Amino acid sequence: MLEVRGLCKHFGGIRAVDQCSFTVERGSITALIGPNGAGKTTAFNCISKTLRPTSGEVWLKGERIDAMRPHQVTRRGLSRTFQISRNLEDLTVLENLVVQSRVPNWRALFGPAIAPWEREKAMEILDFLNITRLAHEETRSLSYGQKKLMDFGALLMSDPEMILLDEPAGGVNPRLLEEIVDRIRALNARGLTVLIVEHNMDLVMRLSHKVVVMAHGQVIAEGTPEEVQADPLVLEAYLGGAQKEPAVQAVGAVVHG
């Protein structure tokens, strides 16, 4: 589904992403992990074209997309969320979903603000996420976790074949996190391909089919969760030699499963 080849992103003399290469198989849940500053989110931004790569190639379904604009990438089936919710606070949850829907043609611009098919589709997504009750709430009144669910719903309005989730567990309470995990699994079971950047190692290890590990802007390991947990390069990247005990707690399952 996705192939990243020799991706680089430099900020002056800083190589945030340096010759990064990995693949995401169609229908899989793949996690991109690594210590703080490893380059994960920068790689995400380059893939989704929030940032322009310095060099390298990104291929989606056999088509090169790294020279495309963000809306062109979205039209080809790739959508993403962000670490911090990006929403229109003066609009309702329903309206925030509708503004993410595709415009079928220019004539639709002269139709009603919310077309009947858009409302129906948005309500179906809200029902799938178990937040139908929030449809007419202003976004400013939502909790942080509810905003994460709304962002999740908004990206589904574009009918993506692959979604990029940037730290979906960040700042979310455990109960709501389980709902998010359950919805990710349900979408994956329908054939949606998922790429996740996440620091919650327990979530990564129980949800992912494949794990890609970055450090210093480069991919240092990839494989199943079990393979990655046993990789000495991964342990070294997280443990850093001296501070072993705090690092073990931070990565959780990486060391002991």
Backbone torsions as a table, in degrees:
resi	resn	phi	psi	omega
1	MET	NA	-47.1	-178.3
2	LEU	-131.9	135.7	174.8
3	GLU	-133.6	124.9	177.7
4	VAL	-107.9	124.4	-175.4
5	ARG	-122.7	112.9	173.4
6	GLY	54.7	38.5	-175.6
7	LEU	-69.4	133.3	178.4
8	CYS	-133.4	140.7	170.3
9	LYS	-140.4	116.2	-178.3
10	HIS	-111.4	138.9	172.5
11	PHE	-116.7	92.8	-171.8
12	GLY	65.1	-123.5	178.9
13	GLY	-89.0	1.0	-178.7
14	ILE	-93.6	124.7	177.7
15	ARG	-97.6	87.6	-177.6
16	ALA	-66.2	-39.0	174.0
17	VAL	-128.2	128.4	-170.6
18	ASP	-135.0	100.6	178.8
19	GLN	55.7	50.2	-178.8
20	CYS	-86.7	127.6	179.4
21	SER	-138.0	131.9	173.5
22	PHE	-165.6	168.5	178.8
23	THR	-127.2	154.9	174.3
24	VAL	-124.9	120.0	-178.1
25	GLU	-76.5	144.9	177.0
26	ARG	-57.9	132.5	177.1
27	GLY	81.6	7.4	-177.9
28	SER	-100.6	165.5	166.2
29	ILE	-111.2	112.4	-177.8
30	THR	-115.2	135.1	179.0
31	ALA	-108.2	138.6	175.1
32	LEU	-110.6	112.2	-174.2
33	ILE	-125.4	172.0	178.3
34	GLY	158.7	164.4	178.5
35	PRO	-62.8	166.2	175.1
36	ASN	-55.9	136.1	179.8
37	GLY	82.4	10.0	-178.0
38	ALA	-73.1	-20.3	-179.5
39	GLY	105.4	10.6	-174.7
40	LYS	-63.1	-53.4	-177.2
41	THR	-67.7	-35.1	176.6
42	THR	-62.6	-41.9	176.5
43	ALA	-62.0	-42.6	176.7
44	PHE	-56.5	-47.2	-178.0
45	ASN	-64.1	-35.3	177.9
46	CYS	-70.7	-38.0	179.5
47	ILE	-64.7	-43.6	-177.1
48	SER	-86.3	-2.5	178.2
49	LYS	71.3	21.1	167.0
50	THR	-66.8	-31.3	172.1
51	LEU	-121.2	149.8	174.8
52	ARG	-89.5	124.1	179.3
53	PRO	-63.7	149.9	173.4
54	THR	-70.4	-40.9	176.7
55	SER	-162.1	175.2	-179.4
56	GLY	102.9	177.6	-176.2
57	GLU	-132.5	146.5	173.6
58	VAL	-128.7	125.8	-178.1
59	TRP	-119.2	132.6	177.0
60	LEU	-122.1	120.1	-179.5
61	LYS	52.7	37.9	177.5
62	GLY	82.4	4.3	179.4
63	GLU	-116.5	133.2	-179.7
64	ARG	-75.1	129.1	-173.8
65	ILE	-121.6	-1.4	-172.5
66	ASP	-69.9	-15.9	177.3
67	ALA	-97.3	0.2	-177.5
68	MET	-85.2	164.6	173.1
69	ARG	-85.0	159.0	-177.0
70	PRO	-53.5	-42.8	-177.6
71	HIS	-67.9	-28.8	177.5
72	GLN	-70.8	-37.5	177.2
73	VAL	-65.2	-41.7	178.8
74	THR	-62.1	-41.0	179.7
75	ARG	-64.2	-21.6	178.8
76	ARG	-91.1	6.2	170.3
77	GLY	105.6	13.5	-179.3
78	LEU	-116.9	120.5	178.3
79	SER	-129.5	160.2	-175.9
80	ARG	-145.1	160.6	167.6
81	THR	-109.8	173.5	179.8
82	PHE	-121.6	161.5	178.1
83	GLN	-57.2	-45.2	179.7
84	ILE	-106.5	130.1	-176.0
85	SER	-56.5	131.0	175.9
86	ARG	-112.0	103.5	-176.1
87	ASN	-141.5	170.7	178.0
88	LEU	-100.8	101.6	-168.6
89	GLU	-66.2	-25.2	-179.0
90	ASP	-81.4	-7.2	179.2
91	LEU	-99.9	160.9	176.3
92	THR	-78.1	170.7	177.1
93	VAL	-60.2	-45.3	178.8
94	LEU	-58.1	-45.1	-178.5
95	GLU	-66.2	-36.0	177.6
96	ASN	-64.1	-33.2	175.8
97	LEU	-72.2	-43.3	-175.0
98	VAL	-63.3	-36.1	-178.5
99	VAL	-66.7	-12.9	178.3
100	GLN	-93.1	-3.9	-177.7
101	SER	-74.6	154.5	179.3
102	ARG	-75.1	140.7	173.5
103	VAL	-88.6	115.0	-174.3
104	PRO	-63.7	-36.0	178.7
105	ASN	-163.6	171.6	-175.3
106	TRP	-65.3	-25.0	179.6
107	ARG	-64.3	-27.6	-179.2
108	ALA	-64.1	-22.6	179.7
109	LEU	-66.3	-19.8	-179.1
110	PHE	-97.8	5.0	179.0
111	GLY	-89.0	-169.4	178.9
112	PRO	-64.4	157.5	-178.9
113	ALA	-56.9	-41.3	175.6
114	ILE	-124.3	110.9	178.9
115	ALA	-71.7	151.2	-179.9
116	PRO	-54.2	-39.5	-178.8
117	TRP	-68.8	-31.6	177.6
118	GLU	-69.2	-44.0	178.4
119	ARG	-61.0	-45.2	-179.4
120	GLU	-61.8	-45.1	-179.7
121	LYS	-64.2	-44.5	179.8
122	ALA	-62.0	-41.0	-179.7
123	MET	-67.7	-35.2	176.3
124	GLU	-63.6	-40.3	179.2
125	ILE	-68.2	-42.3	178.1
126	LEU	-62.6	-37.5	176.8
127	ASP	-65.3	-41.4	177.1
128	PHE	-59.9	-35.8	-178.9
129	LEU	-89.2	1.6	179.7
130	ASN	61.7	35.2	178.1
131	ILE	-129.9	30.7	177.8
132	THR	-57.2	-34.1	-178.3
133	ARG	-61.4	-19.5	-177.2
134	LEU	-94.5	2.0	-170.7
135	ALA	-52.4	-40.2	-174.1
136	HIS	-107.1	15.4	174.9
137	GLU	-83.0	141.7	172.9
138	GLU	-68.2	141.8	-175.7
139	THR	-60.0	-32.8	-178.0
140	ARG	-62.0	-19.8	-177.5
141	SER	-90.3	-3.0	-176.0
142	LEU	-81.3	154.6	171.1
143	SER	-75.1	167.7	-179.7
144	TYR	-59.8	-43.8	-179.4
145	GLY	-65.3	-38.6	177.8
146	GLN	-65.6	-34.5	175.5
147	LYS	-65.4	-36.2	177.2
148	LYS	-62.6	-42.5	178.3
149	LEU	-64.8	-39.8	178.6
150	MET	-63.4	-42.3	177.2
151	ASP	-60.6	-39.7	178.0
152	PHE	-60.2	-46.2	179.1
153	GLY	-64.7	-38.2	-178.2
154	ALA	-62.6	-40.2	-179.0
155	LEU	-70.0	-24.0	178.6
156	LEU	-73.3	-17.4	179.7
157	MET	-65.0	-21.6	-178.6
158	SER	-90.5	7.8	179.7
159	ASP	54.2	54.0	-177.2
160	PRO	-71.8	153.8	170.5
161	GLU	-96.0	-19.9	177.8
162	MET	-142.7	137.7	177.9
163	ILE	-122.9	144.6	175.9
164	LEU	-111.1	120.2	-177.7
165	LEU	-111.6	116.5	-177.5
166	ASP	-96.8	103.0	179.5
167	GLU	51.9	62.2	179.3
168	PRO	-64.3	-21.8	-178.9
169	ALA	-88.2	-11.7	-174.3
170	GLY	-62.5	120.0	176.3
171	GLY	74.1	10.3	-177.1
172	VAL	-100.1	135.8	179.4
173	ASN	-69.0	156.1	-173.2
174	PRO	-56.0	-38.8	-178.5
175	ARG	-65.7	-46.0	-179.8
176	LEU	-68.7	-32.7	178.1
177	LEU	-61.6	-40.6	179.0
178	GLU	-63.4	-34.0	176.3
179	GLU	-65.7	-42.2	179.0
180	ILE	-63.4	-44.8	178.6
181	VAL	-60.5	-43.3	-179.9
182	ASP	-62.2	-40.6	-180.0
183	ARG	-69.7	-36.6	176.6
184	ILE	-62.2	-44.3	178.8
185	ARG	-63.2	-40.8	-179.0
186	ALA	-64.5	-42.4	178.6
187	LEU	-66.4	-40.3	178.0
188	ASN	-63.2	-37.1	178.1
189	ALA	-64.4	-23.6	176.9
190	ARG	-85.1	-2.7	177.0
191	GLY	109.3	-0.7	-179.5
192	LEU	-72.9	133.2	177.2
193	THR	-88.6	137.8	-173.7
194	VAL	-129.1	132.9	171.0
195	LEU	-122.2	125.7	-174.0
196	ILE	-121.5	134.6	163.2
197	VAL	-100.9	124.6	-173.8
198	GLU	-154.9	143.3	175.8
199	HIS	-98.4	-15.7	179.7
200	ASN	-77.1	99.2	-173.3
201	MET	-69.2	-30.2	176.9
202	ASP	-63.6	-44.4	177.5
203	LEU	-62.3	-46.0	-178.6
204	VAL	-58.1	-47.5	-172.8
205	MET	-72.0	-27.5	-179.6
206	ARG	-95.8	-12.0	-176.5
207	LEU	-104.8	-30.9	-168.6
208	SER	-87.1	146.2	169.5
209	HIS	-86.3	-30.9	-177.3
210	LYS	-141.7	145.7	178.7
211	VAL	-125.7	130.3	174.8
212	VAL	-111.5	128.0	-175.4
213	VAL	-110.8	127.8	176.7
214	MET	-111.6	149.0	171.9
215	ALA	-153.4	133.8	179.3
216	HIS	54.9	36.2	175.6
217	GLY	82.6	-0.1	-176.7
218	GLN	-122.1	154.2	173.1
219	VAL	-80.0	122.7	-179.3
220	ILE	-106.7	-15.0	179.4
221	ALA	-166.3	152.6	171.4
222	GLU	-155.9	149.6	-178.3
223	GLY	161.3	-166.0	177.0
224	THR	-68.9	162.0	176.6
225	PRO	-53.7	-39.4	-179.2
226	GLU	-65.9	-40.8	180.0
227	GLU	-66.5	-41.6	-178.3
228	VAL	-66.8	-38.2	-180.0
229	GLN	-59.7	-30.6	-176.0
230	ALA	-96.4	-0.6	-175.5
231	ASP	-77.6	123.1	-178.0
232	PRO	-62.7	-30.9	178.3
233	LEU	-67.1	-35.2	177.8
234	VAL	-68.5	-44.2	178.9
235	LEU	-60.5	-42.9	-179.4
236	GLU	-65.6	-40.2	-179.4
237	ALA	-63.1	-38.7	-179.1
238	TYR	-84.0	-40.0	-173.9
239	LEU	-78.9	-35.3	178.2
240	GLY	65.1	21.8	174.1
241	GLY	83.1	-77.8	-168.7
242	ALA	-82.6	-42.6	-172.3
243	GLN	-88.5	63.1	-171.1
244	LYS	-72.9	-46.9	-172.4
245	GLU	-63.0	-49.1	176.5
246	PRO	-60.6	-36.7	-178.4
247	ALA	-68.4	-37.6	177.6
248	VAL	-60.4	-43.0	178.8
249	GLN	-64.2	-36.3	-176.1
250	ALA	-69.6	-40.9	-175.9
251	VAL	-91.8	-9.0	174.7
252	GLY	56.2	-109.7	-172.5
253	ALA	-67.6	-13.9	-177.3
254	VAL	-58.2	-36.3	-175.6
255	VAL	-89.2	-49.9	-172.6
256	HIS	-111.4	0.7	-176.6
257	GLY	77.1	NA	NA
